[in-house]
């Protein structure tokens, strides 16, 4: 299993409910239709107004294969219009153990 962490910030005028609505479209209308997708969480930093998407995927190859398709999807384009592109930080992690 691969976990992807996507850290980002949004404009101060955006509410959490607005962000959740757009994020739900991205997950429901795009990611849940991809075979590689397992699940996702959207979390907010308690110290500031930054956010993190936590995605779990079956494999890194699968995520890579879906990348171009995702970036051209209407849901992703709509989501990207709401966030600060300079704030995006993406990392991938192999699961070592669960408890």
N, CA, C and O atoms as CSV, one atom per row, in Angstrom:
chain,resi,resn,atom,element,x,y,z
A,1,UNK,N,N,0.840,-1.174,0.000
A,1,UNK,CA,C,0.000,0.000,0.000
A,1,UNK,C,C,0.887,1.240,0.000
A,1,UNK,O,O,1.935,1.273,0.646
A,2,UNK,N,N,0.449,2.252,-0.733
A,2,UNK,CA,C,1.150,3.534,-0.814
A,2,UNK,C,C,0.268,4.607,-0.191
A,2,UNK,O,O,-0.926,4.677,-0.484
A,3,UNK,N,N,0.842,5.435,0.659
A,3,UNK,CA,C,0.145,6.583,1.214
A,3,UNK,C,C,0.738,7.835,0.604
A,3,UNK,O,O,1.953,8.032,0.614
A,4,UNK,N,N,-0.128,8.675,0.076
A,4,UNK,CA,C,0.280,9.958,-0.490
A,4,UNK,C,C,-0.199,11.051,0.444
A,4,UNK,O,O,-1.365,11.076,0.838
A,5,UNK,N,N,0.710,11.959,0.798
A,5,UNK,CA,C,0.367,13.130,1.608
A,5,UNK,C,C,0.446,14.353,0.708
A,5,UNK,O,O,1.477,14.612,0.087
A,6,UNK,N,N,-0.646,15.102,0.643
A,6,UNK,CA,C,-0.695,16.321,-0.166
A,6,UNK,C,C,-1.003,17.481,0.769
A,6,UNK,O,O,-2.152,17.696,1.154
A,7,UNK,N,N,0.046,18.231,1.131
A,7,UNK,CA,C,-0.117,19.399,1.990
A,7,UNK,C,C,-0.388,20.624,1.125
A,7,UNK,O,O,0.210,20.788,0.062
A,8,UNK,N,N,-1.303,21.490,1.591
A,8,UNK,CA,C,-1.636,22.684,0.815
A,8,UNK,C,C,-2.338,23.714,1.701
A,8,UNK,O,O,-2.780,23.414,2.810
A,9,UNK,N,N,-2.424,24.931,1.176
A,9,UNK,CA,C,-3.141,26.020,1.833
A,9,UNK,C,C,-4.175,26.584,0.875
A,9,UNK,O,O,-4.046,26.453,-0.342
A,10,UNK,N,N,-5.198,27.209,1.430
A,10,UNK,CA,C,-6.237,27.861,0.634
A,10,UNK,C,C,-6.304,29.329,1.040
A,10,UNK,O,O,-5.700,29.735,2.033
A,11,UNK,N,N,-7.035,30.110,0.276
A,11,UNK,CA,C,-7.187,31.523,0.629
A,11,UNK,C,C,-7.928,31.635,1.951
A,11,UNK,O,O,-8.728,30.767,2.300
A,12,UNK,N,N,-7.661,32.697,2.675
A,12,UNK,CA,C,-8.280,32.885,3.993
A,12,UNK,C,C,-9.785,33.066,3.899
A,12,UNK,O,O,-10.494,32.851,4.882
A,13,UNK,N,N,-10.284,33.459,2.734
A,13,UNK,CA,C,-11.724,33.679,2.576
A,13,UNK,C,C,-12.507,32.375,2.405
A,13,UNK,O,O,-13.731,32.367,2.532
A,14,UNK,N,N,-11.815,31.290,2.122
A,14,UNK,CA,C,-12.494,30.013,1.928
A,14,UNK,C,C,-12.847,29.379,3.268
A,14,UNK,O,O,-12.020,29.310,4.178
A,15,UNK,N,N,-14.070,28.924,3.369
A,15,UNK,CA,C,-14.500,28.245,4.593
A,15,UNK,C,C,-14.172,26.760,4.504
A,15,UNK,O,O,-13.959,26.222,3.417
A,16,UNK,N,N,-14.135,26.114,5.651
A,16,UNK,CA,C,-13.906,24.667,5.678
A,16,UNK,C,C,-15.011,23.934,4.923
A,16,UNK,O,O,-14.748,22.948,4.234
A,17,UNK,N,N,-16.253,24.416,5.052
A,17,UNK,CA,C,-17.364,23.764,4.363
A,17,UNK,C,C,-17.224,23.873,2.846
A,17,UNK,O,O,-17.540,22.919,2.135
A,18,UNK,N,N,-16.760,25.009,2.337
A,18,UNK,CA,C,-16.535,25.163,0.906
A,18,UNK,C,C,-15.455,24.188,0.428
A,18,UNK,O,O,-15.602,23.539,-0.607
A,19,UNK,N,N,-14.385,24.101,1.190
A,19,UNK,CA,C,-13.302,23.193,0.827
A,19,UNK,C,C,-13.781,21.743,0.849
A,19,UNK,O,O,-13.464,20.973,-0.058
A,20,UNK,N,N,-14.533,21.369,1.864
A,20,UNK,CA,C,-15.032,19.993,1.958
A,20,UNK,C,C,-15.944,19.658,0.786
A,20,UNK,O,O,-15.925,18.530,0.295
A,21,UNK,N,N,-16.736,20.615,0.335
A,21,UNK,CA,C,-17.630,20.381,-0.796
A,21,UNK,C,C,-16.842,20.089,-2.070
A,21,UNK,O,O,-17.160,19.146,-2.795
A,22,UNK,N,N,-15.824,20.888,-2.345
A,22,UNK,CA,C,-14.996,20.697,-3.532
A,22,UNK,C,C,-14.180,19.406,-3.414
A,22,UNK,O,O,-14.047,18.660,-4.384
A,23,UNK,N,N,-13.637,19.146,-2.224
A,23,UNK,CA,C,-12.855,17.928,-2.012
A,23,UNK,C,C,-13.739,16.693,-2.190
A,23,UNK,O,O,-13.294,15.683,-2.735
A,24,UNK,N,N,-14.978,16.774,-1.736
A,24,UNK,CA,C,-15.893,15.647,-1.890
A,24,UNK,C,C,-16.145,15.344,-3.363
A,24,UNK,O,O,-16.242,14.179,-3.747
A,25,UNK,N,N,-16.251,16.375,-4.183
A,25,UNK,CA,C,-16.426,16.170,-5.629
A,25,UNK,C,C,-15.217,15.445,-6.217
A,25,UNK,O,O,-15.368,14.524,-7.020
A,26,UNK,N,N,-14.025,15.863,-5.815
A,26,UNK,CA,C,-12.807,15.230,-6.323
A,26,UNK,C,C,-12.755,13.757,-5.939
A,26,UNK,O,O,-12.441,12.906,-6.771
A,27,UNK,N,N,-13.059,13.459,-4.694
A,27,UNK,CA,C,-13.005,12.071,-4.226
A,27,UNK,C,C,-14.144,11.250,-4.848
A,27,UNK,O,O,-13.908,10.190,-5.428
A,28,UNK,N,N,-15.369,11.748,-4.720
A,28,UNK,CA,C,-16.541,10.978,-5.158
A,28,UNK,C,C,-16.633,10.823,-6.668
A,28,UNK,O,O,-16.988,9.753,-7.164
A,29,UNK,N,N,-16.316,11.878,-7.397
A,29,UNK,CA,C,-16.504,11.846,-8.851
A,29,UNK,C,C,-15.273,11.382,-9.621
A,29,UNK,O,O,-15.370,11.032,-10.797
A,30,UNK,N,N,-14.113,11.378,-8.962
A,30,UNK,CA,C,-12.924,10.905,-9.668
A,30,UNK,C,C,-12.266,9.723,-8.964
A,30,UNK,O,O,-12.217,8.626,-9.519
A,31,UNK,N,N,-11.759,9.933,-7.749
A,31,UNK,CA,C,-10.920,8.901,-7.126
A,31,UNK,C,C,-11.648,7.594,-6.857
A,31,UNK,O,O,-11.075,6.523,-7.054
A,32,UNK,N,N,-12.890,7.655,-6.413
A,32,UNK,CA,C,-13.585,6.402,-6.107
A,32,UNK,C,C,-13.821,5.553,-7.352
A,32,UNK,O,O,-14.156,4.374,-7.237
A,33,UNK,N,N,-13.653,6.130,-8.535
A,33,UNK,CA,C,-13.831,5.395,-9.787
A,33,UNK,C,C,-12.531,4.795,-10.310
A,33,UNK,O,O,-12.513,4.173,-11.372
A,34,UNK,N,N,-11.435,4.984,-9.558
A,34,UNK,CA,C,-10.127,4.455,-9.965
A,34,UNK,C,C,-9.837,3.181,-9.180
A,34,UNK,O,O,-9.982,3.155,-7.958
A,35,UNK,N,N,-9.430,2.129,-9.876
A,35,UNK,CA,C,-9.169,0.834,-9.235
A,35,UNK,C,C,-8.065,0.912,-8.180
A,35,UNK,O,O,-8.088,0.155,-7.210
A,36,UNK,N,N,-7.117,1.801,-8.353
A,36,UNK,CA,C,-5.970,1.905,-7.450
A,36,UNK,C,C,-6.336,2.554,-6.108
A,36,UNK,O,O,-5.604,2.399,-5.130
A,37,UNK,N,N,-7.442,3.267,-6.052
A,37,UNK,CA,C,-7.849,4.037,-4.870
A,37,UNK,C,C,-8.342,3.130,-3.757
A,37,UNK,O,O,-9.121,2.207,-3.997
A,38,UNK,N,N,-7.883,3.395,-2.533
A,38,UNK,CA,C,-8.382,2.682,-1.349
A,38,UNK,C,C,-9.265,3.608,-0.524
A,38,UNK,O,O,-10.448,3.330,-0.330
A,39,UNK,N,N,-8.693,4.714,-0.036
A,39,UNK,CA,C,-9.467,5.681,0.734
A,39,UNK,C,C,-8.713,7.002,0.843
A,39,UNK,O,O,-7.566,7.113,0.410
A,40,UNK,N,N,-9.372,7.998,1.427
A,40,UNK,CA,C,-8.758,9.321,1.579
A,40,UNK,C,C,-9.318,10.014,2.810
A,40,UNK,O,O,-10.426,9.733,3.266
A,41,UNK,N,N,-8.507,10.933,3.332
A,41,UNK,CA,C,-8.917,11.782,4.449
A,41,UNK,C,C,-8.454,13.193,4.145
A,41,UNK,O,O,-7.411,13.396,3.522
A,42,UNK,N,N,-9.229,14.161,4.586
A,42,UNK,CA,C,-8.830,15.564,4.532
A,42,UNK,C,C,-8.698,16.031,5.964
A,42,UNK,O,O,-9.657,15.963,6.732
A,43,UNK,N,N,-7.514,16.507,6.331
A,43,UNK,CA,C,-7.274,16.959,7.697
A,43,UNK,C,C,-6.780,18.403,7.672
A,43,UNK,O,O,-6.199,18.867,6.690
A,44,UNK,N,N,-7.030,19.099,8.785
A,44,UNK,CA,C,-6.633,20.501,8.914
A,44,UNK,C,C,-5.636,20.631,10.066
A,44,UNK,O,O,-5.840,20.073,11.144
A,45,UNK,N,N,-4.569,21.367,9.823
A,45,UNK,CA,C,-3.565,21.612,10.846
A,45,UNK,C,C,-4.188,22.419,11.983
A,45,UNK,O,O,-4.886,23.401,11.730
A,46,UNK,N,N,-3.947,22.022,13.221
A,46,UNK,CA,C,-4.539,22.716,14.366
A,46,UNK,C,C,-3.838,24.041,14.675
A,46,UNK,O,O,-4.388,24.875,15.395
A,47,UNK,N,N,-2.631,24.244,14.140
A,47,UNK,CA,C,-1.878,25.466,14.436
A,47,UNK,C,C,-2.089,26.570,13.404
A,47,UNK,O,O,-1.908,27.748,13.713
A,48,UNK,N,N,-2.468,26.202,12.185
A,48,UNK,CA,C,-2.687,27.214,11.152
A,48,UNK,C,C,-3.810,26.746,10.234
A,48,UNK,O,O,-4.511,25.787,10.555
A,49,UNK,N,N,-3.980,27.391,9.131
A,49,UNK,CA,C,-5.089,27.019,8.242
A,49,UNK,C,C,-4.616,26.186,7.050
A,49,UNK,O,O,-5.201,26.264,5.970
A,50,UNK,N,N,-3.567,25.396,7.238
A,50,UNK,CA,C,-3.127,24.511,6.158
A,50,UNK,C,C,-3.859,23.177,6.276
A,50,UNK,O,O,-4.390,22.824,7.329
A,51,UNK,N,N,-3.869,22.453,5.165
A,51,UNK,CA,C,-4.605,21.198,5.077
A,51,UNK,C,C,-3.710,20.102,4.529
A,51,UNK,O,O,-2.630,20.360,3.999
A,52,UNK,N,N,-4.189,18.865,4.670
A,52,UNK,CA,C,-3.480,17.726,4.103
A,52,UNK,C,C,-4.506,16.689,3.654
A,52,UNK,O,O,-5.374,16.272,4.421
A,53,UNK,N,N,-4.382,16.289,2.394
A,53,UNK,CA,C,-5.103,15.122,1.906
A,53,UNK,C,C,-4.220,13.925,2.201
A,53,UNK,O,O,-3.025,13.946,1.904
A,54,UNK,N,N,-4.792,12.889,2.779
A,54,UNK,CA,C,-4.089,11.636,3.018
A,54,UNK,C,C,-4.794,10.573,2.185
A,54,UNK,O,O,-5.926,10.183,2.472
A,55,UNK,N,N,-4.102,10.116,1.148
A,55,UNK,CA,C,-4.648,9.118,0.241
A,55,UNK,C,C,-3.950,7.783,0.482
A,55,UNK,O,O,-2.750,7.741,0.754
A,56,UNK,N,N,-4.705,6.704,0.381
A,56,UNK,CA,C,-4.128,5.360,0.370
A,56,UNK,C,C,-4.456,4.722,-0.971
A,56,UNK,O,O,-5.601,4.722,-1.423
A,57,UNK,N,N,-3.415,4.178,-1.592
A,57,UNK,CA,C,-3.534,3.560,-2.903
A,57,UNK,C,C,-2.933,2.162,-2.871
A,57,UNK,O,O,-2.128,1.839,-1.997
A,58,UNK,N,N,-3.332,1.342,-3.827
A,58,UNK,CA,C,-2.837,-0.026,-3.889
A,58,UNK,C,C,-1.371,-0.092,-4.299
A,58,UNK,O,O,-0.637,-0.962,-3.829
A,59,UNK,N,N,-0.930,0.829,-5.180
A,59,UNK,CA,C,0.460,0.781,-5.633
A,59,UNK,C,C,0.890,2.136,-6.180
A,59,UNK,O,O,0.060,2.934,-6.616
A,60,UNK,N,N,2.189,2.385,-6.153
A,60,UNK,CA,C,2.736,3.620,-6.708
A,60,UNK,C,C,2.586,3.631,-8.222
A,60,UNK,O,O,2.286,4.673,-8.806
A,61,UNK,N,N,2.792,2.487,-8.863
A,61,UNK,CA,C,2.612,2.409,-10.313
A,61,UNK,C,C,1.186,2.775,-10.710
A,61,UNK,O,O,0.971,3.465,-11.707
A,62,UNK,N,N,0.227,2.317,-9.938
A,62,UNK,CA,C,-1.173,2.619,-10.225
A,62,UNK,C,C,-1.483,4.094,-10.099
A,62,UNK,O,O,-2.185,4.663,-10.934
A,63,UNK,N,N,-0.959,4.711,-9.053
A,63,UNK,CA,C,-1.167,6.153,-8.859
A,63,UNK,C,C,-0.512,6.932,-9.991
A,63,UNK,O,O,-1.104,7.869,-10.527
A,64,UNK,N,N,0.690,6.554,-10.353
A,64,UNK,CA,C,1.408,7.224,-11.435
A,64,UNK,C,C,0.640,7.107,-12.744
A,64,UNK,O,O,0.562,8.068,-13.510
A,65,UNK,N,N,0.078,5.943,-12.999
A,65,UNK,CA,C,-0.669,5.718,-14.241
A,65,UNK,C,C,-1.920,6.584,-14.318
A,65,UNK,O,O,-2.333,6.968,-15.412
A,66,UNK,N,N,-2.527,6.896,-13.184
A,66,UNK,CA,C,-3.766,7.679,-13.147
A,66,UNK,C,C,-3.464,9.187,-13.097
A,66,UNK,O,O,-4.368,9.997,-13.300
A,67,UNK,N,N,-2.221,9.568,-12.832
A,67,UNK,CA,C,-1.865,10.973,-12.630
A,67,UNK,C,C,-2.309,11.926,-13.720
A,67,UNK,O,O,-2.926,12.949,-13.424
A,68,UNK,N,N,-2.011,11.618,-14.975
A,68,UNK,CA,C,-2.392,12.509,-16.074
A,68,UNK,C,C,-3.914,12.614,-16.208
A,68,UNK,O,O,-4.457,13.689,-16.464
A,69,UNK,N,N,-4.574,11.499,-16.032
A,69,UNK,CA,C,-6.043,11.485,-16.097
A,69,UNK,C,C,-6.628,12.380,-15.004
A,69,UNK,O,O,-7.582,13.120,-15.247
A,70,UNK,N,N,-6.053,12.309,-13.796
A,70,UNK,CA,C,-6.533,13.126,-12.689
A,70,UNK,C,C,-6.324,14.606,-12.981
A,70,UNK,O,O,-7.234,15.415,-12.799
A,71,UNK,N,N,-5.115,14.959,-13.438
A,71,UNK,CA,C,-4.802,16.372,-13.669
A,71,UNK,C,C,-5.662,17.005,-14.757
A,71,UNK,O,O,-5.801,18.227,-14.796
A,72,UNK,N,N,-6.237,16.199,-15.637
A,72,UNK,CA,C,-7.097,16.751,-16.680
A,72,UNK,C,C,-8.587,16.658,-16.329
A,72,UNK,O,O,-9.438,17.076,-17.114
A,73,UNK,N,N,-8.899,16.113,-15.158
A,73,UNK,CA,C,-10.308,15.985,-14.761
A,73,UNK,C,C,-10.871,17.339,-14.316
A,73,UNK,O,O,-10.149,18.165,-13.759
A,74,UNK,N,N,-12.149,17.554,-14.565
A,74,UNK,CA,C,-12.810,18.792,-14.149
A,74,UNK,C,C,-12.758,18.978,-12.634
A,74,UNK,O,O,-12.611,20.099,-12.148
A,75,UNK,N,N,-12.879,17.883,-11.893
A,75,UNK,CA,C,-12.868,17.961,-10.428
A,75,UNK,C,C,-11.514,18.465,-9.920
A,75,UNK,O,O,-11.453,19.290,-9.008
A,76,UNK,N,N,-10.442,17.966,-10.512
A,76,UNK,CA,C,-9.105,18.392,-10.091
A,76,UNK,C,C,-8.869,19.852,-10.481
A,76,UNK,O,O,-8.325,20.621,-9.688
A,77,UNK,N,N,-9.268,20.238,-11.679
A,77,UNK,CA,C,-9.100,21.624,-12.125
A,77,UNK,C,C,-9.855,22.567,-11.206
A,77,UNK,O,O,-9.330,23.617,-10.836
A,78,UNK,N,N,-11.073,22.214,-10.834
A,78,UNK,CA,C,-11.862,23.031,-9.909
A,78,UNK,C,C,-11.183,23.116,-8.545
A,78,UNK,O,O,-11.122,24.187,-7.941
A,79,UNK,N,N,-10.676,21.993,-8.066
A,79,UNK,CA,C,-9.978,21.975,-6.775
A,79,UNK,C,C,-8.731,22.857,-6.812
A,79,UNK,O,O,-8.479,23.617,-5.877
A,80,UNK,N,N,-7.959,22.759,-7.882
A,80,UNK,CA,C,-6.714,23.531,-7.995
A,80,UNK,C,C,-6.960,25.032,-8.040
A,80,UNK,O,O,-6.082,25.801,-7.650
A,81,UNK,N,N,-8.107,25.466,-8.496
A,81,UNK,CA,C,-8.427,26.885,-8.542
A,81,UNK,C,C,-8.624,27.470,-7.150
A,81,UNK,O,O,-8.599,28.689,-6.979
A,82,UNK,N,N,-8.819,26.617,-6.165
A,82,UNK,CA,C,-9.101,27.071,-4.807
A,82,UNK,C,C,-7.876,27.109,-3.905
A,82,UNK,O,O,-7.915,27.720,-2.837
A,83,UNK,N,N,-6.806,26.473,-4.315
A,83,UNK,CA,C,-5.655,26.376,-3.428
A,83,UNK,C,C,-4.491,27.214,-3.937
A,83,UNK,O,O,-4.442,27.600,-5.105
A,84,UNK,N,N,-3.568,27.481,-3.045
A,84,UNK,CA,C,-2.358,28.222,-3.386
A,84,UNK,C,C,-1.363,27.238,-3.991
A,84,UNK,O,O,-0.832,26.386,-3.279
A,85,UNK,N,N,-1.096,27.342,-5.311
A,85,UNK,CA,C,-0.211,26.363,-5.961
A,85,UNK,C,C,1.189,26.309,-5.356
A,85,UNK,O,O,1.828,25.257,-5.363
A,86,UNK,N,N,1.665,27.432,-4.835
A,86,UNK,CA,C,3.006,27.453,-4.236
A,86,UNK,C,C,3.055,26.688,-2.918
A,86,UNK,O,O,4.136,26.344,-2.438
A,87,UNK,N,N,1.895,26.424,-2.333
A,87,UNK,CA,C,1.870,25.754,-1.025
A,87,UNK,C,C,1.849,24.234,-1.137
A,87,UNK,O,O,1.983,23.550,-0.122
A,88,UNK,N,N,1.689,23.698,-2.319
A,88,UNK,CA,C,1.520,22.246,-2.488
A,88,UNK,C,C,2.831,21.505,-2.250
A,88,UNK,O,O,3.876,21.838,-2.808
A,89,UNK,N,N,2.732,20.502,-1.411
A,89,UNK,CA,C,3.863,19.607,-1.144
A,89,UNK,C,C,3.315,18.175,-1.168
A,89,UNK,O,O,2.416,17.839,-0.398
A,90,UNK,N,N,3.856,17.345,-2.045
A,90,UNK,CA,C,3.373,15.973,-2.214
A,90,UNK,C,C,4.492,15.000,-1.876
A,90,UNK,O,O,5.615,15.140,-2.360
A,91,UNK,N,N,4.179,14.013,-1.045
A,91,UNK,CA,C,5.134,12.951,-0.740
A,91,UNK,C,C,4.414,11.607,-0.771
A,91,UNK,O,O,3.217,11.525,-0.496
A,92,UNK,N,N,5.157,10.557,-1.108
A,92,UNK,CA,C,4.630,9.194,-1.158
A,92,UNK,C,C,5.379,8.345,-0.140
A,92,UNK,O,O,6.584,8.506,0.058
A,93,UNK,N,N,4.646,7.436,0.504
A,93,UNK,CA,C,5.212,6.623,1.583
A,93,UNK,C,C,4.766,5.181,1.444
A,93,UNK,O,O,3.607,4.913,1.129
A,94,UNK,N,N,5.679,4.253,1.677
A,94,UNK,CA,C,5.350,2.828,1.736
A,94,UNK,C,C,4.891,2.488,3.137
A,94,UNK,O,O,5.488,2.921,4.123
A,95,UNK,N,N,3.838,1.717,3.217
A,95,UNK,CA,C,3.376,1.272,4.525
A,95,UNK,C,C,4.304,0.186,5.038
A,95,UNK,O,O,4.557,-0.799,4.344
A,96,UNK,N,N,4.809,0.358,6.240
A,96,UNK,CA,C,5.689,-0.634,6.837
A,96,UNK,C,C,4.956,-1.578,7.780
A,96,UNK,O,O,5.238,-2.776,7.817
A,97,UNK,N,N,4.005,-1.025,8.547
A,97,UNK,CA,C,3.298,-1.835,9.532
A,97,UNK,C,C,2.035,-1.103,9.964
A,97,UNK,O,O,2.005,0.127,9.991
A,98,UNK,N,N,1.012,-1.845,10.296
A,98,UNK,CA,C,-0.195,-1.262,10.895
A,98,UNK,C,C,-0.401,-1.890,12.262
A,98,UNK,O,O,0.043,-3.009,12.518
A,99,UNK,N,N,-1.065,-1.174,13.121
A,99,UNK,CA,C,-1.380,-1.663,14.463
A,99,UNK,C,C,-2.852,-1.611,14.695
A,99,UNK,O,O,-3.320,-1.983,15.772
